[in-house]
Amino acid sequence: MIAPASRFTFAANANAAEQEFDEQGFFVEPDVFDVAEVDALVAASRDFDNAKNGSLLPTMNPHRMVPIFCQAAQKPRLVQIIARLVGGRPMGLQTEFFFGRPGTKGFTPHQDNFYVQAPLGAFASAWLALDDVDLANGCLNIYPGSHKFGLLEVSAVEQTSTFGQDPDANRLACAIPNQISPVCVPARRGSVIFLHGQIIHESNDNTTADRSRRALLMTYIREGVDFNKGRSAGRQTFQVT
Ligand SMILES: O=C(O)CCC(=O)C(=O)O
């Protein structure tokens, strides 16, 4: 099922949008980044090692390498929304750039906070679409309401291919509560999908022959709370306000 567009935007009615986030566990805000900003991020990604070596594998923490990615994570409109979602002053935590070349394998179902281990409600993710994203080129599938089930059991997944994807990223899949079904969430270039730390989400394979699905994941945590640094993620807070 394709998710209907969010009924409210933070720009038009922040309280209603926040309520929708609390109920559903995610929210799509259109046009957070304009065309020039998206173009600049895409252009900067061409200098990453994984672009130059042709692997086009995801690049971890580009905000530490190229200032424009740090500036993206600090964008006031984004940070104002995130501050409401994490219930206090936010700190940046981790970023990841996905090239999503044609053929890229999707991510298995997971809850970001399984890895981050932050207190409930203190951690959220912002997933910025850098291309128009739909079912064919690998949009996110989100399980509305699944953030209310706590941290769920995970089990190992047999990986037949990790093409285009971080091989460490989807060795596990979380259990899905029986009563919860996913919705496919298309997003226009420049939109941000805000994700509750415990919402179950996954991504589809990019089945197109010629359409990349670039995205920038930016994660945030309420200032002062504990979290798990992780091995490959190397999480470390940075100022966004
Ligand atoms: O962009 C993707 O394919 C999945 C990203 C994601 O779900 C994550 O990094 O938590």
The ligand as an ORCA input file, in Angstrom:
! r2SCAN-3c Opt
* xyz 0 1
  O      18.130      4.383      2.646
  C      18.018      3.181      2.900
  O      18.078      2.308      2.026
  C      17.740      2.733      4.291
  C      18.246      3.698      5.304
  C      17.834      3.323      6.669
  O      16.799      2.786      6.880
  C      18.694      3.606      7.783
  O      19.873      3.975      7.565
  O      18.238      3.466      8.926
*
